[in-house]
Amino acid sequence: MMEELTEADYAKARLDAAEETKDLPRRKDAMGRMVPEKKANKPYFVYQDYKRKQAEEAAAKAERQRIWAEKVARGEEVGPDPDEERPSAAGGLFKVLVLALLMALYAGYFVMGDPFWGYENKWLTARHWASLMPDGTQKMYTESMLAKYDGTDPEKPLLLALDGIVYDVSEGRRTYGPGGGYHHFAGRDAARAFVTGCFKEHLTHDLRGLKGDELKSLEKWRKFYAEHKSYKRVGTVYHPPIHPSTPIPPPCDGSQPQKDETVGPQLPPAAPNPDPRTHKTPPVQPKKEL
């Protein structure tokens, strides 16, 4: 059991503290005490300096107010109150801009029934902003977990991943669901196939060996899904590390497997049409109609 401290113990502690600080410089505090300038007292000194500065400014303001009031009482010409707060030009400009914005939103709602004048963008939807909030909706998927959301179960959302980012593409079930032109992308991260067009051999997240135009194409696909007004980001997918000895996926045109990672694979012929609603064969680039 801890023993209770006596008055003698406190006196000894005070003597020890005085002995430790006897060689330190001292400052007078607001109460007239000489306080040693040790590290533990620095916050106290900062606060004392702040209080002293506040008192000096208050005294100076009171003196200005006294002089100004005396001049007014004698009938002398004086300017405005020297301590009166005046609105800044920046504050006035900000108010004008806010008022103009509110008027534009109201006019759009009155004229077209839409405060944004019919402009459609995912950044203007509450659904998109809700998907960015840290409310637990962003989830980490394993590859086996992601495979369960390939659209075969109509009760589950339809998900796909691109370079580690998982998107809910349930709004495009006709395209990404069973029988759709892009069903091979559902429930997996097939980033390589997005840029090579090899929809059988390159359904993998392995991007080794890609460069130049292929990486630019991948960036376009990233932007496509990130900015799509109907698809939303719902999490990320964890991929086990690729062992360095694993061969790079070969091109799908029947040529020899690639050995040098600095050389990108040859682009295959134009990819099959991913959208069954059209009959033209588009290039392997993001399509806004998906």
C-alpha positions as CSV (number, residue, x, y, z in Angstrom):
1,M,0.0,0.0,0.0
2,M,1.3,3.4,-0.9
3,E,2.4,5.6,2.1
4,E,0.9,9.0,2.5
5,L,3.2,12.0,2.0
6,T,3.9,14.2,5.0
7,E,4.5,17.9,5.2
8,A,8.2,17.1,5.7
9,D,8.2,15.2,2.3
10,Y,6.7,18.2,0.6
11,A,9.2,20.5,2.2
12,K,12.1,18.3,1.1
13,A,10.7,18.2,-2.5
14,R,10.6,22.0,-2.5
15,L,14.2,22.3,-1.3
16,D,15.3,19.8,-3.9
17,A,13.6,21.7,-6.7
18,A,15.1,25.0,-5.4
19,E,18.6,23.3,-5.4
20,E,18.2,22.1,-9.0
21,T,17.1,25.6,-10.3
22,K,19.4,27.8,-8.2
23,D,21.8,28.5,-11.1
24,L,19.0,29.2,-13.7
25,P,18.0,32.7,-14.8
26,R,14.7,34.0,-13.4
27,R,11.8,36.1,-14.6
28,K,9.2,38.0,-12.7
29,D,5.7,36.7,-13.4
30,A,2.4,38.7,-13.2
31,M,2.2,38.1,-9.5
32,G,5.7,39.5,-8.8
33,R,7.3,36.1,-8.2
34,M,10.8,35.3,-9.5
35,V,10.2,32.1,-11.5
36,P,13.2,30.1,-12.9
37,E,13.4,29.9,-16.7
38,K,13.4,26.1,-16.9
39,K,11.9,24.2,-19.8
40,A,8.8,23.1,-17.8
41,N,7.9,26.8,-17.2
42,K,8.1,27.9,-20.9
43,P,4.3,27.4,-21.5
44,Y,3.6,29.5,-18.4
45,F,5.9,32.3,-19.7
46,V,4.3,32.3,-23.1
47,Y,0.8,32.6,-21.5
48,Q,2.1,35.5,-19.3
49,D,3.5,37.3,-22.3
50,Y,0.2,36.8,-24.1
51,K,-1.8,38.2,-21.2
52,R,0.5,41.2,-20.8
53,K,0.3,42.0,-24.5
54,Q,-3.5,41.8,-24.4
55,A,-3.6,44.2,-21.4
56,E,-1.3,46.7,-23.2
57,E,-3.5,46.7,-26.3
58,A,-6.6,47.1,-24.2
59,A,-5.0,50.1,-22.4
60,A,-3.9,51.7,-25.7
61,K,-7.4,51.3,-27.1
62,A,-9.0,52.8,-24.1
63,E,-6.6,55.8,-24.4
64,R,-7.5,56.3,-28.0
65,Q,-11.2,56.1,-27.2
66,R,-10.7,58.7,-24.5
67,I,-8.9,61.2,-26.7
68,W,-11.5,60.7,-29.5
69,A,-14.4,61.3,-27.1
70,E,-12.8,64.5,-25.8
71,K,-12.4,65.9,-29.3
72,V,-16.0,65.1,-30.1
73,A,-17.1,66.8,-26.8
74,R,-15.2,69.9,-27.8
75,G,-16.8,70.0,-31.2
76,E,-13.6,69.4,-33.1
77,E,-13.6,67.7,-36.4
78,V,-12.7,64.1,-36.0
79,G,-12.7,61.2,-38.3
80,P,-14.4,57.9,-37.8
81,D,-13.9,55.9,-34.6
82,P,-10.2,54.7,-35.0
83,D,-11.1,51.3,-33.5
84,E,-14.3,50.7,-35.4
85,E,-14.1,47.5,-37.5
86,R,-14.6,48.1,-41.2
87,P,-15.5,45.5,-43.8
88,S,-12.6,44.6,-46.1
89,A,-12.8,44.7,-49.9
90,A,-12.2,41.0,-50.1
91,G,-15.1,40.3,-47.7
92,G,-17.4,42.5,-49.8
93,L,-16.3,40.7,-53.0
94,F,-16.9,37.3,-51.4
95,K,-20.5,38.4,-50.5
96,V,-21.2,39.6,-54.0
97,L,-19.9,36.3,-55.5
98,V,-22.0,34.2,-53.1
99,L,-25.1,36.2,-53.9
100,A,-24.5,35.9,-57.6
101,L,-24.1,32.1,-57.3
102,L,-27.3,31.8,-55.3
103,M,-29.2,33.9,-57.9
104,A,-27.8,31.6,-60.7
105,L,-28.9,28.5,-58.9
106,Y,-32.4,29.9,-58.2
107,A,-32.8,31.1,-61.8
108,G,-31.9,27.6,-63.0
109,Y,-34.4,26.0,-60.8
110,F,-37.1,28.5,-61.8
111,V,-36.4,28.3,-65.6
112,M,-35.5,24.6,-66.0
113,G,-36.5,23.0,-62.8
114,D,-32.8,22.2,-62.1
115,P,-30.5,24.5,-60.1
116,F,-27.6,23.3,-62.3
117,W,-29.4,24.2,-65.6
118,G,-29.6,20.5,-66.7
119,Y,-25.8,20.0,-66.4
120,E,-25.1,16.4,-65.5
121,N,-21.9,15.5,-63.6
122,K,-21.2,12.9,-60.9
123,W,-19.7,15.6,-58.7
124,L,-23.1,17.2,-58.5
125,T,-24.8,14.1,-57.2
126,A,-25.4,13.3,-53.5
127,R,-24.7,9.7,-54.3
128,H,-21.1,10.4,-55.4
129,W,-20.3,12.5,-52.4
130,A,-21.8,9.9,-50.1
131,S,-19.5,7.3,-51.6
132,L,-16.5,9.4,-50.7
133,M,-17.5,9.8,-47.0
134,P,-15.6,7.6,-44.5
135,D,-18.8,5.8,-43.4
136,G,-17.5,2.3,-43.7
137,T,-18.8,1.8,-47.3
138,Q,-15.3,1.6,-48.7
139,K,-14.4,-2.0,-48.4
140,M,-11.3,-4.1,-48.9
141,Y,-12.0,-7.2,-51.2
142,T,-10.0,-10.3,-51.8
143,E,-10.0,-11.7,-55.3
144,S,-12.3,-14.6,-54.2
145,M,-14.7,-12.1,-52.5
146,L,-14.8,-9.9,-55.6
147,A,-15.6,-12.9,-57.8
148,K,-18.9,-13.4,-56.0
149,Y,-20.1,-10.0,-57.5
150,D,-19.9,-11.0,-61.2
151,G,-23.6,-10.4,-61.8
152,T,-24.7,-14.0,-61.8
153,D,-26.6,-13.3,-58.6
154,P,-29.2,-10.6,-59.3
155,E,-29.6,-9.9,-55.6
156,K,-26.0,-8.7,-55.3
157,P,-24.4,-5.6,-56.7
158,L,-22.3,-6.0,-59.9
159,L,-18.7,-5.1,-59.3
160,L,-15.5,-4.8,-61.3
161,A,-12.0,-3.6,-60.4
162,L,-9.5,-1.6,-62.4
163,D,-5.9,-1.5,-61.2
164,G,-6.9,-2.2,-57.6
165,I,-10.0,0.1,-57.4
166,V,-13.4,-1.6,-57.1
167,Y,-16.4,0.1,-58.8
168,D,-20.1,-0.7,-58.5
169,V,-21.4,-1.0,-62.1
170,S,-24.8,-2.3,-61.3
171,E,-26.3,0.5,-63.4
172,G,-24.7,-1.2,-66.5
173,R,-25.9,-4.7,-65.8
174,R,-27.0,-5.1,-69.4
175,T,-23.4,-4.6,-70.4
176,Y,-21.5,-6.2,-67.5
177,G,-23.9,-8.8,-66.5
178,P,-24.2,-12.4,-68.0
179,G,-24.6,-12.2,-71.7
180,G,-23.3,-8.6,-71.9
181,G,-20.3,-7.6,-74.0
182,Y,-18.2,-6.8,-71.0
183,H,-19.2,-9.6,-68.7
184,H,-15.7,-11.0,-68.7
185,F,-14.6,-7.9,-66.7
186,A,-17.2,-8.4,-63.9
187,G,-16.0,-9.8,-60.6
188,R,-12.3,-9.4,-61.2
189,D,-9.5,-6.9,-61.9
190,A,-8.7,-7.4,-65.6
191,A,-6.8,-4.1,-66.0
192,R,-4.4,-5.6,-68.6
193,A,-7.2,-6.6,-70.9
194,F,-8.7,-3.1,-70.9
195,V,-5.7,-1.8,-72.7
196,T,-4.6,-4.8,-74.8
197,G,-8.0,-6.0,-75.9
198,C,-7.1,-9.6,-75.2
199,F,-10.3,-10.6,-73.5
200,K,-9.3,-14.2,-72.9
201,E,-5.6,-14.3,-72.3
202,H,-5.2,-11.0,-70.4
203,L,-7.9,-11.1,-67.8
204,T,-5.4,-10.2,-65.1
205,H,-4.3,-7.2,-63.0
206,D,-0.7,-7.9,-64.1
207,L,0.5,-4.7,-65.9
208,R,4.2,-5.6,-66.2
209,G,5.6,-4.8,-69.6
210,L,3.0,-2.3,-70.6
211,K,4.3,1.2,-71.5
212,G,3.7,4.2,-73.7
213,D,0.3,4.3,-75.4
214,E,-0.9,1.3,-73.4
215,L,-0.3,3.1,-70.1
216,K,-2.0,6.2,-71.5
217,S,-5.0,4.0,-72.4
218,L,-5.1,2.6,-68.9
219,E,-5.2,6.2,-67.5
220,K,-8.2,7.0,-69.7
221,W,-10.0,4.0,-68.3
222,R,-9.2,5.1,-64.8
223,K,-10.6,8.5,-65.5
224,F,-13.7,7.0,-67.3
225,Y,-14.8,5.0,-64.2
226,A,-13.7,7.7,-61.7
227,E,-15.8,10.3,-63.4
228,H,-18.8,8.2,-64.6
229,K,-22.1,9.6,-63.3
230,S,-23.6,6.1,-62.8
231,Y,-20.7,4.1,-61.4
232,K,-19.3,4.6,-58.0
233,R,-16.1,3.6,-56.2
234,V,-16.9,1.1,-53.4
235,G,-13.5,-0.1,-52.2
236,T,-10.2,-1.7,-53.2
237,V,-9.1,-5.3,-54.0
238,Y,-6.1,-7.0,-52.5
239,H,-3.8,-8.9,-55.0
240,P,-1.2,-11.2,-53.7
241,P,2.3,-10.0,-54.8
242,I,3.4,-11.3,-58.2
243,H,6.6,-13.4,-57.9
244,P,9.4,-12.0,-60.1
245,S,9.8,-15.4,-61.7
246,T,6.3,-15.4,-63.0
247,P,6.3,-15.0,-66.8
248,I,4.8,-11.8,-68.2
249,P,1.5,-12.5,-70.0
250,P,2.4,-13.0,-73.7
251,P,0.6,-11.1,-76.5
252,C,-2.5,-12.7,-77.7
253,D,-1.5,-12.7,-81.4
254,G,0.3,-16.0,-81.2
255,S,3.8,-14.5,-81.1
256,Q,6.5,-15.5,-78.6
257,P,6.1,-14.6,-75.0
258,Q,7.7,-11.3,-74.0
259,K,11.0,-11.5,-72.0
260,D,12.0,-7.9,-71.6
261,E,9.8,-5.9,-69.2
262,T,10.9,-2.7,-70.9
263,V,9.2,-3.7,-74.2
264,G,5.5,-3.5,-74.3
265,P,3.4,-6.3,-76.0
266,Q,2.2,-5.8,-79.5
267,L,-1.3,-4.5,-79.7
268,P,-3.8,-7.1,-81.0
269,P,-6.3,-6.5,-83.7
270,A,-9.3,-4.3,-82.8
271,A,-11.1,-5.8,-79.8
272,P,-14.6,-7.3,-80.2
273,N,-17.4,-4.9,-79.8
274,P,-18.0,-4.6,-76.0
275,D,-21.5,-3.1,-76.4
276,P,-24.1,-5.5,-77.8
277,R,-26.3,-2.5,-78.6
278,T,-24.1,-1.5,-81.5
279,H,-22.6,-3.3,-84.4
280,K,-19.5,-1.2,-85.1
281,T,-16.1,-2.4,-83.8
282,P,-14.8,0.5,-81.7
283,P,-11.1,1.0,-80.6
284,V,-10.1,-0.2,-77.2
285,Q,-10.9,3.1,-75.5
286,P,-13.4,4.1,-72.8
287,K,-16.9,4.5,-74.2
288,K,-19.2,6.9,-72.5
289,E,-22.3,4.8,-73.4
290,L,-21.3,1.9,-71.2
